[in-house]
Amino acid sequence: MDFEITPEELQDKLRAGDRPVLLDVREPWEYEAARIGGSTHIPMDQIPNRVHQELDPDQHIVVICHHGVRSANVANWMRQQGFDKAQSLRGGLDRWSRQIDPAVPTY
């Protein structure tokens, strides 16, 4: 499985009924301002303490942040922890908003 997934690839999966866990690792104020519906919110600084209790390492997980940097770091860490199907959303929520769903606000 590729380390990153593009917004277009994620949209194709969602349209096909393949529903990965959407893990948003942004700060609470960012999550309140804009998000993909149905996403799970665990701020990046809480990932080490919560991920093993709240997520299944066998599930496909797409990690989301603003531009793709934090999500890449989290996805990399998760893979080191045995979450082999963790992927980072390339370009983050900003790219998702601009290319897939303009109803999601940019900030």
N, C-alpha and C positions, 0 to 999 in steps of 0.2 A: 504494500500500500504506500502510495506517495506520501511524503511528509506534509505537503500542502495540498489544499483543494481550492480550486477557483470558485468564485461566486456562481459562475455558469454551471460548473459541474455539480455544485451543491443544489442549485435550483433544479437541475435535471433529476437528481436523486429524489428530491422532495416531490416533484411532479409524478415520479414513478411510484410513489408510495413508500420509498425507502427513507425511513425517518431516523437519521442518526441523532444522538444526543447533541444538542447545541449548547455548548458550555461557554458562557460569557464571563470573561475574567476581568472586566473593567471595573472601575470604582463605582460605588453605589450611585453617585450623582450622574455618571455617564449612562448607567443602565436605565435610570429614570428618564433621561433625556431622549434616548433612542435605543431600540432593541428589535431583534427579530422575534416575532411571536412564538411562544412555546419554548423559549430558551431557558436554561437553568443558569442562575447567577451565583457564582462563587468568586468573589474578588481574588485577584492574583495572590495577595499576601495571605489568604486563607487556604489556598490550594493544598499545601503540605498537610495541614491538620484535618481537612475535610474530604479530600478526594477519595481516599480509601473507604471511608464510611458511607459516602453518598453515591459513588459511581461504580459501575461494573467494569473491570478491566477487559472483559471480553466484548464489550459493546463498541460500536463505531462512534467515536466522539469527535466532533468538530469544535475546536477551540476558537473563540472569537474575541477580538479586542478592537481598538479604534482603527489602526492601520496595519496590523499584522505582526508587529514586533513582539509585544507581550505574549500574544497567542503562540508565536513560534517558540518562545522560551518555555512557556508552559507545556506545549505539546512535546517538546524535546525532553523536558523533565519527566512528563508522564510516561513517555516511551521507556525511559530509563527505569521507571518503577513498574514496568510490565503492562502498561496500557498500549499494546502494540498497534491498535487501530486508532490512536489519537492523531488527528490532523489539524493543522493550522489553516484558518481561512485566509487565503492570500489577499492582501490589500485590506483586510478587516471589514468592519461594518461600514466604513466610509466607501469602499469600493462596492459593497453590496448595495448601498443606498444609491450610488451613482449609476450602476449598471443593471441592477435587478429590480429594486423596489424603491422608487423615489418617494413613497409615502413614509419611509423611515427617514427621519430628519438627519441632516448632516450637522456637524458642530466642529 
